[in-house]
Amino acid sequence: MFDNQHDTIFIGKKPLMSYVTSAIIQLSSLSSITIKARGMSIGLAVDVTQVLLKKTDAFEVGCVKINSESLESQDGRQRDVSTIEIPISKRRK
């Protein structure tokens, strides 16, 4: 698997289908991608993955990684924020 920004989709505040479309476009030319999210966007990352898997049986999920990062909030305090990485690849025929 490549380890660069082009095979990673970072989930933020865009609508669900914009991430699904981006994933399908990237998977048309790459063998695998990673969907990454943190905090409140984790649910959206899971939704994107589920839409990809239910729309077609051409994709499969690899080993999902969950973690947490320590970030400094706007008021200067340290906060732990949950993260998730979901690898998706083309199903082997």
mmCIF file of the C-alpha atoms, coordinates in Angstrom:
data_MODEL
# 
_entry.id   MODEL 
# 
loop_
_atom_site.group_PDB 
_atom_site.id 
_atom_site.type_symbol 
_atom_site.label_atom_id 
_atom_site.label_alt_id 
_atom_site.label_comp_id 
_atom_site.label_asym_id 
_atom_site.label_entity_id 
_atom_site.label_seq_id 
_atom_site.pdbx_PDB_ins_code 
_atom_site.Cartn_x 
_atom_site.Cartn_y 
_atom_site.Cartn_z 
_atom_site.occupancy 
_atom_site.B_iso_or_equiv 
_atom_site.pdbx_formal_charge 
_atom_site.auth_seq_id 
_atom_site.auth_comp_id 
_atom_site.auth_asym_id 
_atom_site.auth_atom_id 
_atom_site.pdbx_PDB_model_num 
ATOM 1  C CA . MET A 1 1  ? 0.000   0.000   0.000   1.00 0.00 ? 1  MET A CA 1 
ATOM 2  C CA . PHE A 1 2  ? 1.204   3.478   -0.788  1.00 0.00 ? 2  PHE A CA 1 
ATOM 3  C CA . ASP A 1 3  ? 1.773   5.755   2.156   1.00 0.00 ? 3  ASP A CA 1 
ATOM 4  C CA . ASN A 1 4  ? 1.051   9.216   0.824   1.00 0.00 ? 4  ASN A CA 1 
ATOM 5  C CA . GLN A 1 5  ? -1.703  11.819  0.922   1.00 0.00 ? 5  GLN A CA 1 
ATOM 6  C CA . HIS A 1 6  ? -3.214  10.716  -2.408  1.00 0.00 ? 6  HIS A CA 1 
ATOM 7  C CA . ASP A 1 7  ? -4.571  7.434   -1.099  1.00 0.00 ? 7  ASP A CA 1 
ATOM 8  C CA . THR A 1 8  ? -6.026  8.906   2.093   1.00 0.00 ? 8  THR A CA 1 
ATOM 9  C CA . ILE A 1 9  ? -9.412  10.543  2.529   1.00 0.00 ? 9  ILE A CA 1 
ATOM 10 C CA . PHE A 1 10 ? -9.672  12.778  5.583   1.00 0.00 ? 10 PHE A CA 1 
ATOM 11 C CA . ILE A 1 11 ? -13.250 13.039  6.801   1.00 0.00 ? 11 ILE A CA 1 
ATOM 12 C CA . GLY A 1 12 ? -14.455 16.475  7.860   1.00 0.00 ? 12 GLY A CA 1 
ATOM 13 C CA . LYS A 1 13 ? -17.680 18.439  7.486   1.00 0.00 ? 13 LYS A CA 1 
ATOM 14 C CA . LYS A 1 14 ? -18.613 17.813  3.851   1.00 0.00 ? 14 LYS A CA 1 
ATOM 15 C CA . PRO A 1 15 ? -21.728 15.817  2.930   1.00 0.00 ? 15 PRO A CA 1 
ATOM 16 C CA . LEU A 1 16 ? -21.546 12.022  3.024   1.00 0.00 ? 16 LEU A CA 1 
ATOM 17 C CA . MET A 1 17 ? -21.788 11.480  -0.720  1.00 0.00 ? 17 MET A CA 1 
ATOM 18 C CA . SER A 1 18 ? -18.880 13.795  -1.523  1.00 0.00 ? 18 SER A CA 1 
ATOM 19 C CA . TYR A 1 19 ? -16.592 11.436  0.444   1.00 0.00 ? 19 TYR A CA 1 
ATOM 20 C CA . VAL A 1 20 ? -18.169 8.353   -1.140  1.00 0.00 ? 20 VAL A CA 1 
ATOM 21 C CA . THR A 1 21 ? -17.631 9.814   -4.609  1.00 0.00 ? 21 THR A CA 1 
ATOM 22 C CA . SER A 1 22 ? -14.041 10.719  -3.792  1.00 0.00 ? 22 SER A CA 1 
ATOM 23 C CA . ALA A 1 23 ? -13.389 7.186   -2.524  1.00 0.00 ? 23 ALA A CA 1 
ATOM 24 C CA . ILE A 1 24 ? -14.851 5.581   -5.652  1.00 0.00 ? 24 ILE A CA 1 
ATOM 25 C CA . ILE A 1 25 ? -12.794 7.848   -7.900  1.00 0.00 ? 25 ILE A CA 1 
ATOM 26 C CA . GLN A 1 26 ? -9.586  7.050   -6.007  1.00 0.00 ? 26 GLN A CA 1 
ATOM 27 C CA . LEU A 1 27 ? -10.334 3.318   -5.951  1.00 0.00 ? 27 LEU A CA 1 
ATOM 28 C CA . SER A 1 28 ? -10.792 3.338   -9.727  1.00 0.00 ? 28 SER A CA 1 
ATOM 29 C CA . SER A 1 29 ? -7.078  4.042   -10.142 1.00 0.00 ? 29 SER A CA 1 
ATOM 30 C CA . LEU A 1 30 ? -5.582  2.723   -6.867  1.00 0.00 ? 30 LEU A CA 1 
ATOM 31 C CA . SER A 1 31 ? -5.786  -0.732  -5.318  1.00 0.00 ? 31 SER A CA 1 
ATOM 32 C CA . SER A 1 32 ? -6.479  0.605   -1.815  1.00 0.00 ? 32 SER A CA 1 
ATOM 33 C CA . ILE A 1 33 ? -7.234  3.776   0.134   1.00 0.00 ? 33 ILE A CA 1 
ATOM 34 C CA . THR A 1 34 ? -7.511  4.753   3.785   1.00 0.00 ? 34 THR A CA 1 
ATOM 35 C CA . ILE A 1 35 ? -10.372 6.707   5.302   1.00 0.00 ? 35 ILE A CA 1 
ATOM 36 C CA . LYS A 1 36 ? -9.215  8.711   8.332   1.00 0.00 ? 36 LYS A CA 1 
ATOM 37 C CA . ALA A 1 37 ? -11.265 10.669  10.846  1.00 0.00 ? 37 ALA A CA 1 
ATOM 38 C CA . ARG A 1 38 ? -11.080 11.955  14.384  1.00 0.00 ? 38 ARG A CA 1 
ATOM 39 C CA . GLY A 1 39 ? -13.506 13.118  17.018  1.00 0.00 ? 39 GLY A CA 1 
ATOM 40 C CA . MET A 1 40 ? -17.063 13.788  15.922  1.00 0.00 ? 40 MET A CA 1 
ATOM 41 C CA . SER A 1 41 ? -16.258 12.805  12.304  1.00 0.00 ? 41 SER A CA 1 
ATOM 42 C CA . ILE A 1 42 ? -15.693 9.138   13.161  1.00 0.00 ? 42 ILE A CA 1 
ATOM 43 C CA . GLY A 1 43 ? -19.375 8.298   12.675  1.00 0.00 ? 43 GLY A CA 1 
ATOM 44 C CA . LEU A 1 44 ? -19.311 9.865   9.213   1.00 0.00 ? 44 LEU A CA 1 
ATOM 45 C CA . ALA A 1 45 ? -16.216 7.812   8.315   1.00 0.00 ? 45 ALA A CA 1 
ATOM 46 C CA . VAL A 1 46 ? -18.048 4.633   9.271   1.00 0.00 ? 46 VAL A CA 1 
ATOM 47 C CA . ASP A 1 47 ? -21.074 5.751   7.222   1.00 0.00 ? 47 ASP A CA 1 
ATOM 48 C CA . VAL A 1 48 ? -18.870 6.378   4.165   1.00 0.00 ? 48 VAL A CA 1 
ATOM 49 C CA . THR A 1 49 ? -17.395 2.901   4.522   1.00 0.00 ? 49 THR A CA 1 
ATOM 50 C CA . GLN A 1 50 ? -20.825 1.283   4.872   1.00 0.00 ? 50 GLN A CA 1 
ATOM 51 C CA . VAL A 1 51 ? -22.147 3.036   1.752   1.00 0.00 ? 51 VAL A CA 1 
ATOM 52 C CA . LEU A 1 52 ? -19.122 1.825   -0.223  1.00 0.00 ? 52 LEU A CA 1 
ATOM 53 C CA . LEU A 1 53 ? -19.558 -1.747  0.972   1.00 0.00 ? 53 LEU A CA 1 
ATOM 54 C CA . LYS A 1 54 ? -23.334 -1.899  0.469   1.00 0.00 ? 54 LYS A CA 1 
ATOM 55 C CA . LYS A 1 55 ? -23.365 -0.151  -2.904  1.00 0.00 ? 55 LYS A CA 1 
ATOM 56 C CA . THR A 1 56 ? -21.173 -2.805  -4.504  1.00 0.00 ? 56 THR A CA 1 
ATOM 57 C CA . ASP A 1 57 ? -19.352 -5.949  -3.483  1.00 0.00 ? 57 ASP A CA 1 
ATOM 58 C CA . ALA A 1 58 ? -16.160 -4.801  -5.226  1.00 0.00 ? 58 ALA A CA 1 
ATOM 59 C CA . PHE A 1 59 ? -14.531 -3.477  -2.037  1.00 0.00 ? 59 PHE A CA 1 
ATOM 60 C CA . GLU A 1 60 ? -13.455 -4.926  1.296   1.00 0.00 ? 60 GLU A CA 1 
ATOM 61 C CA . VAL A 1 61 ? -12.297 -3.457  4.612   1.00 0.00 ? 61 VAL A CA 1 
ATOM 62 C CA . GLY A 1 62 ? -8.897  -4.269  6.062   1.00 0.00 ? 62 GLY A CA 1 
ATOM 63 C CA . CYS A 1 63 ? -7.760  -4.069  9.676   1.00 0.00 ? 63 CYS A CA 1 
ATOM 64 C CA . VAL A 1 64 ? -9.359  -0.983  11.255  1.00 0.00 ? 64 VAL A CA 1 
ATOM 65 C CA . LYS A 1 65 ? -7.099  1.022   13.575  1.00 0.00 ? 65 LYS A CA 1 
ATOM 66 C CA . ILE A 1 66 ? -8.430  3.084   16.450  1.00 0.00 ? 66 ILE A CA 1 
ATOM 67 C CA . ASN A 1 67 ? -6.306  5.379   18.564  1.00 0.00 ? 67 ASN A CA 1 
ATOM 68 C CA . SER A 1 68 ? -6.330  8.708   20.345  1.00 0.00 ? 68 SER A CA 1 
ATOM 69 C CA . GLU A 1 69 ? -4.270  11.851  19.916  1.00 0.00 ? 69 GLU A CA 1 
ATOM 70 C CA . SER A 1 70 ? -3.465  14.462  22.510  1.00 0.00 ? 70 SER A CA 1 
ATOM 71 C CA . LEU A 1 71 ? -4.322  17.917  21.172  1.00 0.00 ? 71 LEU A CA 1 
ATOM 72 C CA . GLU A 1 72 ? -4.250  21.367  22.709  1.00 0.00 ? 72 GLU A CA 1 
ATOM 73 C CA . SER A 1 73 ? -7.696  22.974  22.851  1.00 0.00 ? 73 SER A CA 1 
ATOM 74 C CA . GLN A 1 74 ? -8.359  26.660  22.210  1.00 0.00 ? 74 GLN A CA 1 
ATOM 75 C CA . ASP A 1 75 ? -8.255  27.379  25.932  1.00 0.00 ? 75 ASP A CA 1 
ATOM 76 C CA . GLY A 1 76 ? -4.773  25.841  26.209  1.00 0.00 ? 76 GLY A CA 1 
ATOM 77 C CA . ARG A 1 77 ? -5.697  22.538  27.875  1.00 0.00 ? 77 ARG A CA 1 
ATOM 78 C CA . GLN A 1 78 ? -4.638  19.133  26.576  1.00 0.00 ? 78 GLN A CA 1 
ATOM 79 C CA . ARG A 1 79 ? -7.468  16.924  25.271  1.00 0.00 ? 79 ARG A CA 1 
ATOM 80 C CA . ASP A 1 80 ? -7.485  13.373  24.009  1.00 0.00 ? 80 ASP A CA 1 
ATOM 81 C CA . VAL A 1 81 ? -9.293  12.995  20.689  1.00 0.00 ? 81 VAL A CA 1 
ATOM 82 C CA . SER A 1 82 ? -10.256 9.590   19.290  1.00 0.00 ? 82 SER A CA 1 
ATOM 83 C CA . THR A 1 83 ? -9.085  8.651   15.781  1.00 0.00 ? 83 THR A CA 1 
ATOM 84 C CA . ILE A 1 84 ? -9.938  5.914   13.290  1.00 0.00 ? 84 ILE A CA 1 
ATOM 85 C CA . GLU A 1 85 ? -8.250  4.614   10.137  1.00 0.00 ? 85 GLU A CA 1 
ATOM 86 C CA . ILE A 1 86 ? -10.288 2.381   7.841   1.00 0.00 ? 86 ILE A CA 1 
ATOM 87 C CA . PRO A 1 87 ? -8.384  0.723   4.974   1.00 0.00 ? 87 PRO A CA 1 
ATOM 88 C CA . ILE A 1 88 ? -10.523 -0.142  1.950   1.00 0.00 ? 88 ILE A CA 1 
ATOM 89 C CA . SER A 1 89 ? -9.238  -2.158  -0.978  1.00 0.00 ? 89 SER A CA 1 
ATOM 90 C CA . LYS A 1 90 ? -10.557 -3.714  -4.148  1.00 0.00 ? 90 LYS A CA 1 
ATOM 91 C CA . ARG A 1 91 ? -11.807 -7.232  -3.564  1.00 0.00 ? 91 ARG A CA 1 
ATOM 92 C CA . ARG A 1 92 ? -9.584  -9.832  -5.172  1.00 0.00 ? 92 ARG A CA 1 
ATOM 93 C CA . LYS A 1 93 ? -11.267 -11.869 -7.851  1.00 0.00 ? 93 LYS A CA 1 
# 
